[in-house]
Amino acid sequence: MADGGEWRRAFIGSFTAAGGPGIVMASVAPDSGALTPLNSVNGLPDPSYLALAPDGRTLYAVSETAEGAVAAYRVTGDKFEPAGPRVPVGGGPTHLGLYDGHVLTADYGSGTVTAVPVRPDGSLAGAPSGSLRHTGSGPHPRFQQTPHAHQVQADPSGRWAVSVDLGTDSVRVCTLADGSPRPHREFALRPGSGPRHLAFHPDGTRAYVVNELTPTVTVCRWNAAEGLLEPLTEAQLLPGAPVGDAYPSGVVVSPDGRFLWTATRGEDVLSTLAVEDEGLRLVGTVPCGGHWPRALAESGGFLYVANERSGDVTWFALDPGTGLPYRTGSIELPAASCVVFG
């Protein structure tokens, strides 16, 4: 806990089926960025992705199982506990986000975005209020035979919900009508690219889509007034051809909008790209500090990596001039899958 300063927390998700401890709360040292585990909750199978309410009082988690569920936790100081029963959503959810009084889940297995209402106290109101099933496919014979909704989040304006589908090489923009996701537009990316996650630039005019099936980021123009996404160009994440598996995962834009970071599993590297007008320039890559970096997060001037298969969370200081990360510490955490801060 920060001494005399602002109380900062980290929440770490993990795969319990692979030996993970469930959801772990950790304190964050303000000067070094170091994490110190405080306690954990292990009652939800495979809480692979987490989201914290803006007021920091409620934490939400998906259960990435075939049955699929979303759960809420009440956060009080350095403790947290379940805030009501979990809500089944099905479809193997991999991501969730808050939008218009609901938790939205991206259900990879079924290619569906599901909406669950949230009560004023942050708890889940009950059964899903509606869902939107994606349609389509892509050219990859293994990963794109059906839709695979991989991420869903609100855009910076709060007007739209944006979902990224790896199976259909597209990004969908929707709203809610009577609690049910309603499609607005679908935007096609390069066939076979396999989009996984999207991050917005702080100015709200650009979006960056990291592609899992090719080690690239698609740079897009974002029009929040109209809910329009326009792909502009792609940037390579690696300085050369990968020597084996190369599956990009997370994408993060720096708070000042100058740099973008991604993680690539298999290659096990972090890529730093400089933001230049409507493009990106690869600055360099560094080892991720472990094996199979599943997710990235930036907080307080440090970059954090959840290394799933080596079972650790590693943090890096960031060079203010180049944006390059420099490893400064890690904690052991089996099957780590994501890190969020609040």
Secondary structure, DSSP 8 states (H G I E B T S, - for coil): --SSS---EEEEEE-GGGT--SEEEEEE-TTT--EEEEEEE--SS----EEE-TTSSEEEEEE-SSS-EEEEEEEETTEEEE-S--EE--S-EEEEEEETTEEEEEETTTTEEEEEEB-TTSSB-SS--EEEE-----S-TTT-SS--EEEEEE-TTSS-EEEEETTTTEEEEEEEETTEEEEEEEEE--TT--EEEEEE-TTSSEEEEEETTTTEEEEEEEETTTTEEEEEEEEESSSS--SS--EEEEEEE-TTSSEEEEEEETTTEEEEEEEETTEEEEEEEEE-SSS-EEEEEEETTEEEEEETTTTEEEEEEE-TTT--EEEEEEEE-TTEEEEEE-
